[in-house]
Amino acid sequence: MMKIETLPIHIVDDDASVREALRFLLQSLGYDAHTWPDGRSFLDEADIGKGGVVILDIRMPHLSGQELYQHLIEAKSTLAVIILTGHADVPMAVEMLKKGVVDFLQKPVALAQMATALDNALAQAERNLLCCRLRGLYDSLSPREKQVAELVLQGKTNKMIADELYIAVRTVEVQRASAMQKMQVDNLPEFVRAVNQACMKPS
């Protein structure tokens, strides 16, 4: 069965034959695949805040894969990244995996290995988009609502929060209710999960 994914997959590689072979393969599997000859054109033209996956080579002219990935980190991009390279070593792989790449593959890559990496990357991209949306909602909270939310996250009751912030319990209830409304959740467990994800660092 053909696999249809809504998030785009970007292939950034200076080797035209690799780009086209991957694009053909991914499109034949139902993925929305796009190719880029270098990191600079990708950064200039792609929407790195839209979400999706980047399959990224390491050795490229003008901007290496490592430099491009650093740009994505600094831009707080929601894109999930897979490294696919013919030039790699263990220290490089460990460093980039620690920084958050989903997988580090070597050319030539087996279809099953690439499919597994894509599944994991698309799942990560979805989580990144969700966290980005929740961070936007969290940023709309007032300073006091954020204080209350963070104390709720620590498992503190309304009475404990009131005592810590030197405010009335009723004020805590009002602030918590307002924060929950802004975070678009209906109950306490959902609120805790949403605040926790909003405060997490991007992957």
C-alpha positions as CSV (number, residue, x, y, z in Angstrom):
1,M,0.0,0.0,0.0
2,M,1.3,3.4,-0.9
3,K,2.2,5.6,2.1
4,I,0.8,9.1,2.1
5,E,2.3,11.7,4.5
6,T,1.3,15.3,4.7
7,L,4.6,16.6,6.0
8,P,7.2,17.4,3.3
9,I,10.5,15.6,3.1
10,H,13.5,17.7,2.0
11,I,16.6,16.0,0.4
12,V,19.7,18.3,0.7
13,D,22.7,16.7,-1.2
14,D,25.2,18.2,-3.7
15,D,25.2,14.9,-5.6
16,A,22.4,15.2,-8.3
17,S,22.2,11.4,-8.8
18,V,21.6,10.8,-5.1
19,R,19.0,13.6,-4.9
20,E,17.0,12.3,-7.8
21,A,17.2,8.6,-6.8
22,L,15.9,9.5,-3.3
23,R,13.3,11.8,-4.7
24,F,12.0,9.1,-7.1
25,L,12.0,6.5,-4.3
26,L,10.2,8.7,-1.8
27,Q,7.6,9.9,-4.3
28,S,7.0,6.3,-5.4
29,L,6.2,5.5,-1.8
30,G,3.8,8.4,-1.6
31,Y,5.9,11.0,0.3
32,D,6.0,14.7,-0.6
33,A,9.7,14.9,-1.5
34,H,11.7,18.0,-2.5
35,T,15.3,18.3,-3.5
36,W,18.0,20.9,-2.8
37,P,21.5,21.1,-4.2
38,D,23.1,22.8,-1.2
39,G,22.3,24.0,2.2
40,R,22.2,27.7,1.3
41,S,19.5,27.3,-1.3
42,F,17.5,25.2,1.2
43,L,17.8,27.9,3.9
44,D,16.9,30.6,1.4
45,E,13.8,29.0,-0.1
46,A,12.4,26.3,2.1
47,D,10.0,27.0,4.9
48,I,11.9,25.7,7.9
49,G,9.1,26.6,10.3
50,K,6.4,24.6,8.5
51,G,7.5,21.2,9.7
52,G,8.7,18.1,8.0
53,V,11.9,16.1,7.6
54,V,15.3,16.9,6.2
55,I,17.6,14.1,4.8
56,L,20.9,15.9,5.0
57,D,24.3,15.1,3.5
58,I,27.4,16.1,5.5
59,R,30.1,17.2,3.0
60,M,28.6,19.9,0.7
61,P,30.1,23.1,-0.7
62,H,29.5,26.5,0.9
63,L,27.6,25.1,3.9
64,S,28.3,21.7,5.4
65,G,25.6,19.5,6.8
66,Q,26.8,20.1,10.3
67,E,26.7,23.9,9.7
68,L,23.2,23.7,8.2
69,Y,21.9,21.7,11.1
70,Q,23.3,24.3,13.5
71,H,21.4,26.9,11.6
72,L,18.2,24.9,12.1
73,I,18.9,24.6,15.8
74,E,19.5,28.3,16.2
75,A,16.3,29.1,14.2
76,K,14.3,26.7,16.5
77,S,13.1,24.9,13.4
78,T,10.5,22.2,13.8
79,L,12.1,20.0,11.1
80,A,13.3,16.6,12.1
81,V,16.7,15.7,10.6
82,I,18.2,12.4,9.2
83,I,21.8,12.4,8.3
84,L,22.7,10.4,5.1
85,T,26.3,10.6,4.2
86,G,29.2,8.7,2.7
87,H,31.7,10.4,4.9
88,A,31.1,9.8,8.6
89,D,32.9,8.7,11.7
90,V,31.7,7.6,15.1
91,P,32.6,10.9,17.0
92,M,30.6,12.9,14.4
93,A,27.7,10.6,14.6
94,V,27.6,10.7,18.4
95,E,27.9,14.5,18.4
96,M,25.0,15.0,16.0
97,L,22.8,12.4,17.6
98,K,23.3,14.2,21.0
99,K,22.3,17.4,19.3
100,G,19.0,15.8,18.2
101,V,19.2,14.3,14.8
102,V,16.8,11.4,14.5
103,D,19.1,9.0,12.7
104,F,22.6,8.9,11.2
105,L,22.8,6.7,8.1
106,Q,25.6,5.8,5.7
107,K,25.4,5.6,1.9
108,P,24.3,3.4,0.3
109,V,21.3,2.9,2.6
110,A,18.9,-0.1,2.6
111,L,15.3,0.7,1.8
112,A,14.1,-0.8,5.1
113,Q,16.6,1.2,7.1
114,M,15.5,4.4,5.4
115,A,11.8,3.6,5.8
116,T,12.3,3.1,9.6
117,A,14.3,6.3,9.9
118,L,11.6,8.2,8.0
119,D,8.8,6.8,10.3
120,N,10.8,7.9,13.3
121,A,11.6,11.3,11.8
122,L,8.0,12.0,10.8
123,A,6.8,11.1,14.3
124,Q,9.5,13.5,15.7
125,A,8.4,16.2,13.3
126,E,4.8,15.9,14.5
127,R,5.9,16.2,18.1
128,N,8.0,19.2,17.3
129,L,5.1,20.9,15.6
130,L,2.9,20.2,18.7
131,C,5.5,21.5,21.1
132,C,5.9,24.6,19.0
133,R,2.1,25.3,19.0
134,L,2.0,24.7,22.8
135,R,5.0,27.0,23.3
136,G,3.1,29.7,21.5
137,L,0.0,29.2,23.7
138,Y,2.2,29.1,26.8
139,D,3.8,32.4,25.8
140,S,0.4,34.0,25.8
141,L,0.1,33.4,29.6
142,S,0.6,36.3,31.9
143,P,3.6,36.2,34.3
144,R,1.4,35.2,37.2
145,E,-0.4,32.5,35.2
146,K,3.0,31.1,34.3
147,Q,4.0,31.0,37.9
148,V,0.8,29.1,38.8
149,A,1.3,26.7,35.9
150,E,4.9,25.9,36.8
151,L,3.8,25.2,40.4
152,V,0.9,23.0,39.2
153,L,3.5,21.1,37.1
154,Q,5.5,20.5,40.4
155,G,2.4,18.8,41.8
156,K,1.4,21.5,44.2
157,T,-2.2,22.0,45.4
158,N,-4.0,25.3,45.1
159,K,-3.5,25.9,48.8
160,M,0.3,25.2,48.5
161,I,0.5,27.6,45.5
162,A,-1.4,30.3,47.4
163,D,0.9,30.0,50.4
164,E,4.0,30.1,48.2
165,L,2.9,33.1,46.1
166,Y,1.3,34.9,49.1
167,I,-2.1,35.2,47.3
168,A,-5.6,33.9,48.0
169,V,-6.6,30.4,47.0
170,R,-9.5,31.9,45.0
171,T,-6.9,33.9,43.0
172,V,-5.0,30.7,42.3
173,E,-8.2,29.1,41.1
174,V,-8.9,32.1,38.8
175,Q,-5.3,32.2,37.4
176,R,-5.3,28.4,36.8
177,A,-8.6,28.5,35.0
178,S,-7.5,31.3,32.8
179,A,-4.2,29.5,32.0
180,M,-6.1,26.3,31.1
181,Q,-8.4,28.2,28.8
182,K,-5.4,29.9,27.0
183,M,-3.6,26.5,26.7
184,Q,-6.9,25.1,25.2
185,V,-7.3,22.2,27.6
186,D,-10.3,21.0,29.6
187,N,-8.9,19.3,32.6
188,L,-5.9,19.1,34.9
189,P,-4.1,16.1,33.3
190,E,-4.3,17.7,29.9
191,F,-3.0,21.0,31.4
192,V,0.0,19.3,33.0
193,R,0.9,17.5,29.8
194,A,0.5,20.7,27.7
195,V,2.6,22.9,30.0
196,N,5.2,20.1,30.3
197,Q,5.5,19.9,26.5
198,A,5.5,23.7,26.1
199,C,8.4,24.0,28.5
200,M,10.5,21.2,26.9
201,K,13.4,22.1,24.7
202,P,12.9,21.4,20.9
203,S,14.3,18.0,19.8
